[in-house]
Amino acid sequence: MPVTIDLFRNETETANFDEGEVIFREGDPGDAMYVVVEGSVKLEIRGQLLDTVGPGGVLGEMALVEKAPRVATATALTAIRLAAIPEKRFLFMVQQTPHFALQILRVVVERLRRMDERL
């Protein structure tokens, strides 16, 4: 469920990862959300696949919403480029852009539903 990539098209803070490289691990502190600009990422909880995120999709949002450690491990499935959205900017966008906030809520709900199905 991609978030509107247009919101992040001109991001200057991007990061590149190679296939197989870990972006963050379950339990790590969360200080940013990431938007996939190119490539795809897998999200796993305790080694079980939760989701695959492609261009326009987001990862790392739960840690910012909850102000808690990362709940999943994110690993690059291909070479990827991510736009990093720091916590302060994320919170500003949630407050100022209702469409963005709704999209993030949908992502969180969908991932929670998938986690629940695996229990």
N, C-alpha and C positions, 0 to 999 in steps of 0.2 A: 504494500500500500504506500506508494511514493508520496512524500511531502513535496509540495511545489518547489521544484529545483530553481525556479526563477528567483526565489527569495535569496538564494545563495550563489547565484551565477557569478558574482564578482568578488567572492571571498578571496582574500589574500592569504589567509592562514590555511594552507592545505598541507596534507601529508601523503607521501607515497609509501606503499608497502608491497613487498613481493609476495608471490603465491606461497602460502604456508606460514607466513609471518603473523605472529599474534599481535593484535592491536591493543587489547586489554584482556585481563584475566578476571574470572569470577573472584570477588573479594577485594579487588583493587579499588582505591578511592576514585570517585567519579567527579571530574572537574570540567568535562566538556561532553557535548553531544556531537556526533559525526554524521554528515550527509555523504552518501556514496555518490561521487561524481562520475567515476569510471570503475568498472569491474564489479565483483561480487564478494560478499562476506558471509561466512556462516556464524551463527550464534548457537552456542552449546551451553547446557547446564548440566554439570556433573557428567560430561561426556556424551550426553544425549542431544541430538539436533533439535533445536527449538525453531529456528527460522533461517532462511537465506535472504539476504538483502542485496538488491541490485541498485542501479543508478536511480537517484531520486529518493531512495529509502534512507531511513535513519537508524542509528544504533547509539546506545549509551544514554538514551533519554530517561530511562527509569531511575538511574542513579541521581539525576538532577531533579526529577519530580519528587523522589523520596528523600533526597539528601542522605543517601545511604551508599554503602559500597556496591560495586558492580554485581549484578545478579547472574551474569553470563560471561563466557569467554568468547571473544570475537576474533576470528581467524580469516585472513584473506584466502579466498578460494582461487583467485586469479591475481594478477598484478592489479593494484587498485590505487585510486586517488580519492582522498577524503577531504571534505571541508570541515574543519574543526570549528564548532560553535561554543565558545566559552560559556560557563554557567551564567555569568552576568548578562550576556547578550541573549541567551536562551530565555531567561526570566523576563527580560524586557520585551522580547518578541511575543511571549505568551500573553503578557499584559496588553500589548499594543495591537496584536494581530489576531483577532478571533478565529479566522480561518486556520492559521498555523496552530493555535491552541487546540482546536477541534481535531485537526489531523494527528497531532501528537497523542491526544486522548484515544483516538481510534487505533493507533499503533499499539499503545499500551494495553488496551482492552483485548485486542487480537492476540497479543503475545501472552497475556494472562490466561486467555481461553486455551491457547495451545499448551501452556504449562499445566493447566488443570486437566486437560485430556490425557496427559502423560502420567498422571498420578494413579 
